[in-house]
Each structure stands twice: as structure tokens, then as C-alpha cells.
Amino acid sequence: MDRPTDTQHPEVPEPARPDPEGRKEEHQQSGLVGAYESVMSHYLSMAKLTGAKAHVWFRVQELDKDTSGLFAGFKDDFLKRVKT
């Protein structure tokens, strides 16, 4: 039985990694915006609880530093929404 050669199965190139702005668009297309909104809603409701405010603020700041790009601008968005 013959084994396949490299010419029969060419190597598939690795996809290019998008920049943070490209990732944001990618997340919107893949439905991860729902995850962003779900997390935002969760922390906005928790922020109304006196005992949870410090924890919420800590997590909001952590999410804002997330390197995946999914939570880019989370802190500013949270502050804008919590004031309304």
C-alpha cells in the first residue's frame, strides 16, 4: 500500500492572527457579543448590592485588561451604564 506524499497533502497555512479591532468584529460575528452583554448585565445587577461593590469593581478592572479583546473598553462601558 502506498503512503501519501507531501505533494498529495499540502500543508495548510496557519491563519493570520487578527488585531484587537479585527477580533472585536470577529466576536460580533460569532455571537460572543451576547457573552459580553451577559457579563455586563451580571455585574450591573451585582453593583446594586452594597456588599458586592468592591468585588464587582475588581472584576470590571480585570476584564478591562483582558488580552483577548472580547472585553475591550469594558470598564468605560460599565461606568457609563452604571451611572444611568
N, C-alpha and C positions, 0 to 999 in steps of 0.2 A: 504494500500500500504506500503510495507517495505522500510525503508530508508537504503541506503548503509552504511556499517560499514567501519571502518578504515582499516580492513583487505581486504576489497574489492577494496579500492582505496589507495594503499600505497603512502606515502609521497615521492615526487620526491626530491632527494637531490639537493641542490644548487650547481651550477658548481663552480669549483675552479677558483679563480682569477689568471690569468697568470702574470708572472713577466714582466717587461718592454720589455725584449728581446722577450719573447713569444708574447707580444702584437704586436710588430713590425711584426713578422711573421703572426700573425692573421690579421693585417691590410693589408698586402700584399695579402693574400688570399682572402680578402673580397672586394678588389678593392679600398680601401681607399688610396692606393699609388697614384692613379690618383688625389685625393684631395690634397695630399702633393705637387705633381708636379704642379698642377693648382695654388695653393697659391704661390709656389716658382716662377713660371713664372710671376704671377701678380706683386710680389714685385720686381723682377728683372727689369721688364719694368718700374715700378714706380721709381726705383732708378736712372733711366736715367734723370728724371725730377728734375731740381735744387730745386724747391720749395717743393718737396715731400721727399727729402733725410732724413730729421730729423724724419718725421713720419714713413718712411719705417724702419729706424734703430730701432726706438722704438718698432714697431710691431714685427720685427725679434727677438729682445731680449725677448719680451713677449712670442712669440710662442716657443722659445727655452726652456722656463721654464714650458711649458705646461705639466701637470702631466699625461695626457692620454697616452703619449708615441708616439703618432702619429707624433709629430714634434720633436722628439728626434734628437739632432745634427743639427737642422735647421740653427742655427747661423753659425756654421763652414761650412756647405754646402753652405749657401748663400755667405759667404765671398770668398770661393773658386770659385764659379761660377761668382761672380760679377767682379773678377779680370781677368777673361778670355774674 
